[in-house]
Amino acid sequence: MSCEELSTDYVLFALGLLEEPEKSELRAHLDRSCANCIAGLRDARAWTYALGASVVGPEPPKRLRRRILAAVEAPRKSRWDWSTAWRAAAITAMLCVGVFEYVAGQHAAETAELRADIARRAVETAGLRNALELLQSPETREVTFGQGKPAPPRGRVFVNSQSGVLLVASNLPAPPAGKTYEMWIIPKSGKPAPAGLFASKQDGTALYLYPTSVSLATTGAVAVTLEQAGGVDAPTSQPIIVAALD
């Protein structure tokens, strides 16, 4: 498999949730010191670290701890100690608070901007936790899209009746000015329901969570269209992504 085909698997690999044969394919790339996959996995590990560093408290369940410990191992199997990493996260959090208080005291004009940034990060952290819970749930259904085609967006959609929908995509160009990507829940009968707006990164990857319950029994597909900024109530263009649940 190519690096592009594996790009949507970095997060799952970092979380210890990637299954065969993609897992072996990605390990083979890492063993060959593939620069693209190493960089992508480094970003994915930073994503998983944000989950741990955002929480200070008791150790997580043993099953989740084993998976994250396995995920954060470097390609050459450097070792991590969970309790040490957890303490380091707590210390880092306290240092961040101290730095914030100092900067706020020295630069009062920047305080509002710093607080806004912290609030944004808190929202992002909550979204990451919800995404992880969705991936961990045994009731979550996984659907792939874009495989076997020349150069369309590729990736996976994870659907959970209680937690919502998680989209992981690659080869999805950043939307042009005045446009945005909009997700749709396509019922087996009836009109598509809007499921939120998102944008892809400059490298063509996207990670978007729609944290609202979805009926697996009545949903036929999850789709994405390119719409006017602000979104619309009904699709106005052909879907760029279609992940059929049947």
C-alpha positions as CSV (number, residue, x, y, z in Angstrom):
1,M,0.0,0.0,0.0
2,S,1.1,3.6,-0.7
3,C,1.7,6.3,2.0
4,E,-1.4,8.1,0.7
5,E,-3.5,5.0,1.2
6,L,-2.1,4.5,4.7
7,S,-2.5,8.2,5.7
8,T,-6.0,7.7,7.2
9,D,-4.6,4.9,9.4
10,Y,-2.0,6.9,11.4
11,V,-4.5,7.9,14.1
12,L,-5.9,4.4,14.5
13,F,-2.3,3.0,14.6
14,A,-1.4,5.6,17.3
15,L,-4.4,4.6,19.3
16,G,-3.6,0.9,19.0
17,L,-6.8,0.2,17.1
18,L,-5.5,-0.5,13.6
19,E,-6.2,-4.0,12.4
20,E,-4.6,-6.3,9.7
21,P,-3.6,-6.1,7.0
22,E,-3.1,-2.3,7.2
23,K,-1.2,-2.6,10.5
24,S,1.5,-4.8,8.9
25,E,1.6,-2.6,5.9
26,L,2.2,0.5,8.0
27,R,4.8,-1.3,10.2
28,A,6.7,-2.2,7.0
29,H,6.8,1.4,5.9
30,L,8.1,2.4,9.4
31,D,10.8,-0.4,9.3
32,R,11.9,1.1,5.9
33,S,12.2,4.5,7.6
34,C,9.5,6.0,5.4
35,A,9.7,9.7,6.0
36,N,6.0,10.3,5.1
37,C,4.7,7.7,7.4
38,I,7.1,8.6,10.3
39,A,6.0,12.3,10.0
40,G,2.3,11.3,9.9
41,L,2.6,8.9,12.8
42,R,4.4,11.6,14.8
43,D,1.4,14.0,14.3
44,A,-1.0,11.2,15.3
45,R,1.0,10.5,18.5
46,A,0.8,14.2,19.3
47,W,-3.0,13.9,18.9
48,T,-3.1,10.9,21.3
49,Y,-0.8,12.7,23.8
50,A,-3.2,15.6,23.9
51,L,-5.8,13.2,25.2
52,G,-3.6,12.0,28.0
53,A,-2.1,15.4,28.8
54,S,-5.6,17.0,29.1
55,V,-6.6,14.7,32.0
56,V,-5.0,14.7,35.5
57,G,-6.5,12.0,37.7
58,P,-6.6,8.3,38.3
59,E,-5.1,5.9,35.8
60,P,-7.4,4.9,32.9
61,P,-8.8,1.4,32.4
62,K,-6.2,-1.3,31.8
63,R,-7.4,-2.2,28.3
64,L,-7.2,1.5,27.2
65,R,-3.8,1.9,29.0
66,R,-2.3,-1.1,27.1
67,R,-3.5,0.2,23.8
68,I,-2.2,3.7,24.3
69,L,1.1,2.4,25.7
70,A,1.5,0.3,22.6
71,A,0.5,3.2,20.3
72,V,3.1,5.6,21.7
73,E,6.0,3.2,21.2
74,A,8.5,4.6,18.6
75,P,9.0,2.5,15.4
76,R,12.2,1.2,17.1
77,K,10.3,0.2,20.3
78,S,11.4,2.8,22.8
79,R,9.7,2.2,26.1
80,W,7.3,4.4,28.0
81,D,6.1,4.1,31.6
82,W,2.4,5.0,32.0
83,S,2.6,6.4,35.6
84,T,5.7,8.5,34.7
85,A,4.0,9.8,31.6
86,W,0.9,10.6,33.5
87,R,2.9,12.5,36.2
88,A,4.8,14.4,33.4
89,A,1.4,15.4,31.9
90,A,0.3,16.7,35.3
91,I,3.5,18.7,35.7
92,T,3.3,20.1,32.2
93,A,-0.3,21.2,32.9
94,M,0.8,23.0,36.1
95,L,3.7,24.6,34.3
96,C,1.3,25.8,31.6
97,V,-0.9,27.4,34.3
98,G,2.1,29.1,35.8
99,V,3.3,30.4,32.5
100,F,-0.2,31.7,31.7
101,E,-0.5,33.5,35.1
102,Y,3.0,35.1,34.6
103,V,2.3,36.2,31.0
104,A,-1.2,37.5,32.0
105,G,0.4,39.6,34.7
106,Q,3.1,41.0,32.5
107,H,1.0,41.6,29.4
108,A,-2.6,42.4,30.5
109,A,-3.6,43.3,27.0
110,E,-3.0,39.7,25.9
111,T,-5.0,38.1,28.6
112,A,-8.3,38.0,26.7
113,E,-6.6,36.4,23.7
114,L,-4.9,33.8,25.9
115,R,-8.1,32.9,27.6
116,A,-9.9,32.5,24.3
117,D,-7.2,30.2,23.1
118,I,-7.4,28.1,26.2
119,A,-11.2,27.9,25.8
120,R,-10.7,26.7,22.2
121,R,-8.3,24.1,23.3
122,A,-10.7,22.9,25.9
123,V,-13.4,22.4,23.3
124,E,-10.9,20.5,21.0
125,T,-9.9,18.3,24.0
126,A,-13.5,17.4,24.7
127,G,-13.9,16.5,21.0
128,L,-10.9,14.2,21.1
129,R,-12.2,12.4,24.2
130,N,-15.5,11.8,22.5
131,A,-13.8,10.6,19.4
132,L,-11.7,8.1,21.4
133,E,-14.8,6.8,23.2
134,L,-16.5,6.3,19.9
135,L,-13.5,4.3,18.5
136,Q,-13.3,2.2,21.6
137,S,-17.0,1.2,21.6
138,P,-17.7,-2.3,20.4
139,E,-21.0,-1.1,18.9
140,T,-19.2,1.3,16.5
141,R,-19.5,0.4,12.9
142,E,-16.7,1.1,10.4
143,V,-17.1,1.9,6.7
144,T,-14.4,2.7,4.2
145,F,-14.8,5.0,1.1
146,G,-12.7,5.9,-1.9
147,Q,-10.7,2.7,-2.1
148,G,-9.8,1.4,-5.6
149,K,-10.3,4.7,-7.4
150,P,-7.7,6.9,-9.1
151,A,-7.5,10.0,-6.8
152,P,-10.7,10.6,-4.8
153,P,-10.9,11.3,-1.1
154,R,-10.2,8.2,0.8
155,G,-10.8,7.2,4.4
156,R,-13.1,5.7,7.0
157,V,-16.4,6.6,8.7
158,F,-17.1,5.3,12.2
159,V,-20.8,5.3,13.2
160,N,-22.1,4.7,16.7
161,S,-25.8,5.0,17.5
162,Q,-25.1,6.8,20.7
163,S,-21.8,8.7,20.1
164,G,-22.4,9.9,16.5
165,V,-20.2,9.8,13.4
166,L,-16.4,10.2,13.1
167,L,-14.9,10.9,9.7
168,V,-11.2,10.3,9.0
169,A,-10.2,11.3,5.4
170,S,-7.2,12.0,3.2
171,N,-6.8,13.5,-0.3
172,L,-9.5,16.0,0.6
173,P,-8.4,19.4,-0.7
174,A,-8.8,22.5,1.5
175,P,-12.2,24.1,0.6
176,P,-11.9,27.3,-1.6
177,A,-12.7,30.7,-0.2
178,G,-16.3,31.1,0.7
179,K,-16.9,27.3,0.8
180,T,-17.0,24.6,3.4
181,Y,-17.5,20.9,3.7
182,E,-20.8,19.7,5.1
183,M,-21.6,16.3,6.3
184,W,-25.0,14.6,5.7
185,I,-26.8,11.7,7.3
186,I,-28.6,10.0,4.4
187,P,-31.7,8.0,5.6
188,K,-32.9,4.9,3.8
189,S,-36.0,6.9,3.0
190,G,-36.5,10.7,3.3
191,K,-34.4,13.8,3.0
192,P,-30.7,14.1,4.0
193,A,-30.1,15.6,7.4
194,P,-27.2,18.1,7.9
195,A,-24.5,16.9,10.3
196,G,-22.2,19.8,10.7
197,L,-19.5,21.8,8.9
198,F,-15.7,21.2,8.7
199,A,-12.6,22.0,6.7
200,S,-9.6,19.8,5.7
201,K,-6.0,20.7,6.4
202,Q,-3.5,21.9,3.8
203,D,-2.2,18.3,3.5
204,G,-5.6,17.1,2.5
205,T,-6.5,15.3,5.7
206,A,-9.6,15.8,7.8
207,L,-10.8,14.5,11.2
208,Y,-14.4,15.5,12.0
209,L,-16.7,14.3,14.8
210,Y,-20.5,14.7,14.6
211,P,-21.4,14.0,18.3
212,T,-25.1,13.3,17.9
213,S,-26.9,10.0,18.1
214,V,-27.5,8.3,14.7
215,S,-30.0,5.4,14.0
216,L,-28.1,2.6,12.3
217,A,-31.3,0.9,11.4
218,T,-32.7,3.8,9.4
219,T,-29.4,5.4,8.0
220,G,-28.3,4.4,4.6
221,A,-25.1,6.4,4.2
222,V,-23.0,9.2,5.4
223,A,-22.0,11.8,2.7
224,V,-20.0,15.0,2.4
225,T,-20.7,17.9,-0.1
226,L,-18.9,21.2,-0.8
227,E,-21.3,24.0,0.2
228,Q,-21.4,27.8,0.8
229,A,-19.7,28.9,4.0
230,G,-22.3,28.8,6.8
231,G,-23.8,25.6,5.4
232,V,-27.2,24.8,3.9
233,D,-30.3,22.9,4.9
234,A,-30.2,20.6,1.9
235,P,-27.3,19.5,-0.4
236,T,-26.7,21.7,-3.5
237,S,-23.9,19.8,-5.1
238,Q,-22.8,16.2,-5.9
239,P,-21.4,14.3,-2.9
240,I,-17.6,14.3,-2.7
241,I,-17.7,11.4,-0.2
242,V,-20.3,8.7,0.2
243,A,-19.9,6.0,2.8
244,A,-22.8,3.5,2.4
245,L,-23.8,1.6,5.6
246,D,-25.5,-1.2,3.7
